[in-house]
Amino acid sequence: MNEARIPRADDFKLRLFGEIPDKELLQEIIRSGKKPVGFNINDLRKKLNYTEIRKLTQTALQSENMEAVLFLAKINSLAVANAISTANIEHLFTKENRFSALVPKLYFQIRGALSPAKKKLFRRLVRAAVLKTSLKISGQGLRGSKIHLTPFDYQSFEFDVEETLENILGKDVISNEDIVSILRERRKKNGVLILDTSGSMYGDKIINAALAAAVLAYHMKKDRYSVVAFNNVATVLKHIDEKSDVLKMIDAILETEPSGYTNLSDALQKGLNELRKIKDARKWAILITDGCYNKGDDPLPLAAKYPKLHIIQIPSDQKWCTRVCRNLAAKGKGRVVSVREYKEIPMALIKLLKGI
């Protein structure tokens, strides 16, 4: 048996002249541990059958080439899911390496065809990645607080230098009353997070929805909050008075089924129902959406009923959707924060929470 040849830089040129078939070149690249590039996925779908993709996936798993596994899943997700479901790969997917970031993308590519055991494994790995990332993001946002100036307080490690200097100027004896301490009072927060899980870019949107929910949970672990997710209908994932269970909430988001319908009015109504359970005047909602609704009633009258409704606008090439987001925020007396990519959503959320 001949040893696998490592692809040369001119292999793609040779392939153009038919000297190296796509299947052979792809196999050699996978074995070498390199990321497959320069291939047309639609062409490969016609040239490679189910069994061939399955065998290539097995080769990729043996070579620990996760980027190749993800590439093959785009060609035939069923074949890749079958290869993964029948392989002992837990040790491979739990490794802390540069491929760990690919696990969520691969999960959404093949989750419908995975065996129950492998689906449970993937979901656990994706959940762990979400928790780890959200904890890191949450640490970058300090909670909002009110400042009080008081005479010296041994519990405070902050002092107002100017006020203290003014008090002790010209004095021979300094008392505790002359030293001005700064006490920070944590603001109580009460709010609802409303997550759009509809439309295209499903995998990326769901992962960042889960991240946003986890960031909120960490940031408001001592406060009252609710989480609502919606596509064709809205679902309350956590009620305002319900005990926080971050793992359960993330799993619920990860299991959300894709839908092309966006029912903004149902989402706003259920969010408003949760806010009405809070008697405190300081309450708000943050809606993460592109504004492109295609089901339900006009959402603007509901937005006007919110004491404060902020919008994180996710990417859309439809100008009318941008107008919807702006109008919703205007009716809700809130702000619009636009992001260019889905991965910017969690940080945009923490910045909004910091200012509330």
C-alpha positions, 0 to 999 in steps of 0.5 A, a space after each residue: 500500500 502506497 503511503 498518503 502523499 502530502 498535497 503540494 502547492 500546485 495540486 489544485 493546478 494539476 486538478 484543473 487539468 484532470 491529473 488529480 481527481 477531487 476525491 483523491 486530493 480531498 482525501 490526501 488533504 484530510 489525512 494531512 490535517 489541513 483544512 479543505 479549501 478550493 473545492 466547490 461543495 455543490 460539485 462534490 455533492 454530485 461526485 461523492 456518494 453517501 458511503 464515500 463521504 462517510 469514509 472520508 469522515 472516518 479518515 478525518 476523525 482518525 486524523 483529528 481534522 475537525 475542520 475537515 469534518 465540518 466541511 464534509 458535513 456541509 456536503 452530506 450531514 447524514 453521512 457525517 452524523 452516521 460516522 460520528 454516531 458509530 465512532 468513539 470520539 468523546 476524547 477527541 471532542 473534549 480536547 481543549 484545542 483550536 477545534 473546540 470552537 467548531 463543535 457548536 457549528 458542527 452540532 447544528 449542522 448534523 444534530 438532526 441525524 445524530 444518535 441520541 447518545 452522540 446528540 447528548 454528548 454534543 449538546 453537553 459540549 456546546 453548553 460547556 462552551 457557552 457557559 465558559 464564554 459567557 462567564 468571560 464576557 460577564 466579567 468584562 461588564 461592571 454592574 451599575 451602582 449609585 455612589 454615596 459619600 459618608 464619613 469614614 466607613 471601615 467597610 469601604 476601600 474608596 475615598 473622595 480625595 477632594 472632599 477629605 482634603 478640604 475637611 482636613 485642611 488647616 487641622 492639627 487633629 483629624 477625626 473619622 468625620 473628616 475622612 469621606 468614604 465612598 459607598 456604592 449601592 448596587 442597583 436592583 435590576 428587573 428586566 426581560 430579555 427577548 431573543 429572536 431565534 428565527 430566520 437564516 443563519 440559524 446556528 450562529 443565531 442560536 449560539 449567540 442567543 444562548 450566550 446572551 441568555 447566559 450573560 444575563 443570568 450571570 449579570 443578574 443572578 441576584 436580581 429578577 429577570 425573565 427570558 423569552 425566545 421567539 420565532 413563529 410563536 414566543 416561549 417563556 424560557 424563564 419566568 420572572 419569579 422562577 428560580 434561575 437554572 442556566 443549564 436548563 435555559 441554555 438547553 431549551 435554546 439549543 433545542 429550538 427548531 428553525 423557523 422562517 416566521 418571526 412573530 414580534 407581537 407575540 414576543 412583546 406581549 409575553 415579555 410585557 406579561 412578565 414585566 407586569 409582575 414587577 411592582 418596582 418602577 425601574 424595569 426594562 426589556 431588551 429585544 434582540 432582533 433584526 426587526 423583520 417580522 412576518 407573522 402576528 400583529 403590528 408590534 409598535 402598539 405593544 412597544 409603547 406599553 413598555 416602561 423601557 424597551 431597548 433594541 439590539 439590532 442584528 444584521 439585516 440587508 432589509 432597510 424596512 427592518 432597520 426602521 422597525 427596530 428604530 420605531 420600536 425603540 422610539 415607542 419604548 423610550 429606549 436605545 438601539 444598538 446595532 451589531 455587524 455580526 452575531 458574535 457581537 451580540 453578547 458584548 453589546 448586551 453586557 454594555 447595555 446592562 452596564 448602563 441600565 
